[in-house]
Amino acid sequence: MSKIKSLADQLRDRIRGDNEIGSSEIPVAFGKPATVLSRIGVSGEQLKAFFDPIEEYEMDGTEKILIRLDKKTINLLRQMKLAKNIDMTKVIVFSLSHFLSQYPWLGEYIKQTLNNTEI
């Protein structure tokens, strides 16, 4: 009777066995990372190229704002936190910074527009 294990116990044992100290592979739910990557059609290099800049991004802001996001985006950001340990604030700040860097003329445009506006 003591040998009966729940599915959760079996999965925990499997994960512990697959991820012993010194193992270079990180367990992913129901499969190895290589299996997951091949299933979604992404190479390890593409994944690294996507996540490395976000992980290396240095946040230096001190201002806080309240933003509204849809449930799908929030769920994805929460899952990214669990999967890669990247804070959702860091992803949002990096994404906004990356977006604004693509339009370097935007600051000057806003400045000129404000100067031309009659108050």
N, C-alpha and C positions, 0 to 999 in steps of 0.2 A: 504494500500500500504506500510506503514511503517513496517508492520509485516513480510514482505518478507525478508528472510535471505539467504545469500549465503551458500554454503556448508562449506566454510572456517569459516564463522561466527558461524555456528552450531557446528563445531568441537571445536572452541575456547571456546564457552559456555560450551560444554560438558567437556572439559579438566578442565576449571576453576571450574566447579561444582564438578568434581571428585577429584580435588586436592586442597581442601580447607586447610587452615592452621590447622595443627594438624593431618592431614591425613597421615597415614604411607605408603600409596601406592603411587607409582610414576606412572603417566599415561604414557602409551606407545601407539604409533600410532595405532588406531583402536582396542585397547584391553588392558587388564590389564597385568602386568608382569607374573602372574601365568598362564594366558591363553597363553601367548607367550612362556613361558618355557615349558608348556605341549605340545605345538605344535612342538617345536624343540627337545623335548625329553631330556631336561637337568633339573636337580633338582636345587633348590636354593642353596643347599650346594655345588654342583659342580661349580656353577657360582661364589659363594663366594670364594671357594678355588682357582679359576683361577684368579680373579681380585684382591683379597686382597694382595698377594705378590707384584703385580705390583704397586698398590696404595701406599704400604708401602716402596717401594724401594727408597732409598736416592741417588740421582745423585750428584756426587761431582766433576765430570770432568769439565775442562775448555777448553779443546781442541775442535776445530770444524773441521769436515771433510764434504766433499760433497759426498753423496752416490746416487746411482741410484736405483730406485725401479720401479717395473712394475705398471701399472695403477690399477690393481685389488688390489694389496697390499696397495697402496696409498688410494684408496677409502675405504678399510676396516679400515685403521688407522684413516681416517677422520671421518668415522661413529662412531668409538670407542670414538673419542674425543667428538662427539655430544651426544652419548648415556651415557657414563660414565665419561666424563670430564677428560680423561687421555690423556696427551699430547703424540703425536706420537713419539717424541724424547725419552721420558721416556720408551715407549714400546720397541723401538729399542734397547736402551742401556740395559734395563733389559733383553731382549731376548738374546742379544749377551753375556752379562755377565753370564746368566744362561747356555748358550751353552758352553762357554769356561770353566766354572766350572766343567762340566762333563768330561773334559779332562785335569786333572791337570798336566800330563806329557808333555803337548804341549810346555810349556815355556822352559823346559830343552832340549827337542828335537830341538827346533829352535836354542837355544844357542849352543848346540853341533854341529849342522849342520853349523852354521856360523863360528865356531872355526875351523872346518875341511875344510872349503872352502878356496882355494888358491886365493888370490887377485892379 
